[in-house]
Amino acid sequence: MDVAGQRKTRLDRADWLEAAIQSLAEGGISEVSIEKLAAGLGVTRGSFYHHFRDRADLLREMLGYWTQKWTLDIREDIRALGLDPRNTLLALIRAVRHRRGAQYDVVFRAWALHDPTARDVVEQVDETRLAYIRTLFEDMGFGPLDVENRARLCLYYEMAEPTMFAAQATELEDRLIVERHRLLTTDNPADSQPSQQDEEKR
């Protein structure tokens, strides 16, 4: 019997976590309750306790799930491609965008404003992301200040842009990604060209 098209009847841990994160996105941390999640998933509260000890356990697991799916998994998948640093960065930028790596950043950061545990996790995630991007610029041969500046610019843009601007057509978005990558990985053209003052001295 073909069950491919049948509705999933047994929920796993990831189902609860995805539902909890969606509730967080829609109404903030106060909306993440066992009762509301069970009702939304169409199951009893008892199903919840097959996967989590209590709400506090769920909240901890949400933070871990967010870290794993939208930071660590993306990083490891890109590392596995075995590309040179420049192309690794381009693949990373594309993966963040196509896999919606910044989708829930805003709501997790809002949660972190009022919860020390969430704040610690968000800070760790930021440092993990930044550290990886730093290594790519270091491997491209940039100096320390350039590495830090370019890594931060890259991270700021990729994580904040989806929340600030309307979605673009796929073709335009890819052109913007390619151009942004070029700007980030190319030495400042002004550094390789004589300034007007230099020309006047000649």
C-alpha positions in Angstrom: 0.0 0.0 0.0 1.4 3.4 -1.1 1.5 5.6 2.0 3.5 8.4 0.4 0.5 10.7 0.0 -1.0 9.9 3.4 -1.2 12.5 6.2 1.5 12.0 8.8 -0.2 10.5 11.8 2.7 10.0 14.3 4.5 13.2 15.2 8.2 13.2 16.0 10.3 15.6 17.9 11.1 17.8 14.9 7.3 18.3 14.2 6.9 19.7 17.7 9.9 21.9 17.4 8.9 23.3 14.0 5.4 24.0 15.3 6.9 25.7 18.4 9.2 27.9 16.3 6.3 28.9 14.1 4.3 29.9 17.2 7.3 31.9 18.4 7.4 33.7 15.0 3.7 34.4 15.0 3.2 35.6 18.5 6.4 35.6 20.6 7.5 33.3 23.3 4.2 33.6 25.3 2.5 31.8 22.4 4.6 28.8 22.8 2.5 26.7 25.1 1.9 22.9 25.3 -1.9 23.3 25.0 -1.7 25.6 21.9 0.8 23.4 20.2 -1.2 20.2 20.8 -4.3 21.8 19.6 -2.6 23.2 16.5 -1.1 19.8 15.7 -4.4 18.0 16.4 -3.1 15.7 19.2 -3.5 15.5 22.9 -1.1 16.9 25.5 0.1 13.3 26.2 1.8 13.2 22.8 4.0 16.1 23.9 5.4 14.2 26.9 6.7 11.4 24.6 9.3 13.9 23.4 9.8 16.6 26.1 9.9 16.6 29.9 8.1 20.0 30.2 7.9 23.4 28.5 11.3 24.4 29.8 12.8 21.4 28.0 10.9 22.4 24.8 12.4 25.9 25.0 15.9 24.6 25.4 15.4 22.2 22.5 14.0 25.0 20.3 17.3 26.9 20.8 19.3 23.9 19.9 17.2 23.1 16.9 17.5 26.6 15.6 21.3 26.6 16.1 21.6 23.2 14.4 19.3 23.6 11.4 20.1 27.2 10.4 23.7 27.5 11.3 25.6 24.3 11.9 24.0 22.2 9.2 24.4 24.9 6.6 28.1 25.3 7.6 28.9 21.6 7.5 27.1 21.1 4.1 29.1 23.9 2.6 32.4 22.6 4.1 31.6 19.2 2.5 31.6 20.7 -1.0 35.4 21.1 -0.8 35.5 24.4 -2.7 38.3 27.0 -2.6 37.6 29.9 -0.1 36.2 32.3 -2.6 33.7 29.9 -4.0 32.9 28.5 -0.6 31.8 32.0 0.5 29.5 32.3 -2.6 28.0 28.9 -1.9 27.5 29.9 1.7 25.7 33.1 0.8 23.5 31.2 -1.7 22.7 28.5 0.9 21.8 31.0 3.6 19.4 32.6 1.1 17.9 29.5 -0.5 17.5 27.6 2.8 16.1 30.7 4.6 18.9 30.8 7.1 17.8 34.1 8.5 14.1 33.3 8.6 13.8 33.2 12.4 16.6 35.4 13.5 14.4 38.3 14.4 12.1 36.3 16.7 15.0 34.5 18.4 16.7 37.8 19.0 13.5 39.3 20.4 13.2 36.3 22.7 16.9 36.8 23.8 16.1 40.3 24.9 14.2 38.9 27.9 15.8 35.5 28.5 19.5 35.0 29.5 19.6 31.5 28.2 18.3 32.5 24.8 20.7 35.5 24.8 23.7 33.2 25.4 22.6 30.9 22.5 22.1 33.8 20.1 25.5 35.2 21.0 27.1 31.8 20.5 25.4 31.4 17.1 26.6 34.9 16.0 30.2 34.0 17.0 30.0 30.6 15.2 28.8 32.2 12.0 31.3 35.1 12.2 34.2 32.8 13.0 33.5 30.6 9.9 33.2 33.6 7.6 36.4 35.0 9.1 38.3 31.9 8.2 37.2 32.2 4.5 38.5 35.7 4.2 41.7 34.8 6.0 42.2 31.9 3.6 41.7 34.4 0.7 44.7 36.3 2.0 43.1 39.4 3.5 44.7 41.2 6.5 43.2 41.1 10.0 41.2 44.4 9.7 39.9 43.5 6.3 39.0 40.0 7.5 37.0 41.4 10.4 35.3 44.1 8.4 34.4 42.0 5.4 33.2 39.1 7.6 30.9 41.4 9.6 29.5 43.1 6.5 28.7 39.7 5.0 27.0 38.4 8.1 25.1 41.6 8.7 23.8 41.7 5.2 22.8 38.1 4.8 21.0 37.9 8.2 19.3 41.3 8.1 18.5 41.8 4.4 15.5 39.4 4.3 13.8 41.2 7.2 14.3 44.7 5.7 13.5 44.3 2.0 10.7 42.7 0.1 11.6 39.4 -1.7 13.2 39.8 -5.1 12.6 37.9 -8.2 15.0 34.8 -8.3 17.0 36.1 -11.2 17.6 39.5 -9.6 18.3 38.0 -6.3 21.0 35.8 -7.8 22.6 38.8 -9.6 22.6 40.7 -6.4 24.3 37.8 -4.6 27.0 37.5 -7.3 27.7 41.2 -7.2 27.8 41.4 -3.4 30.2 38.5 -3.4 32.4 40.3 -5.9 32.5 43.4 -3.8 33.3 41.5 -0.6 36.1 39.4 -2.2 37.8 42.0 -4.4 40.5 44.4 -3.1 39.4 48.0 -3.1 39.9 49.3 -6.7 41.1 52.6 -5.3 44.1 50.8 -3.7 45.4 49.8 -7.0 44.8 53.0 -8.9 46.7 56.3 -8.4 44.7 59.0 -6.6 44.1 62.4 -8.1 46.7 63.9 -5.7 49.3 61.3 -6.8 48.7 62.2 -10.4 49.1 65.9 -9.6 52.5 65.3 -7.9 53.8 63.6 -11.1 
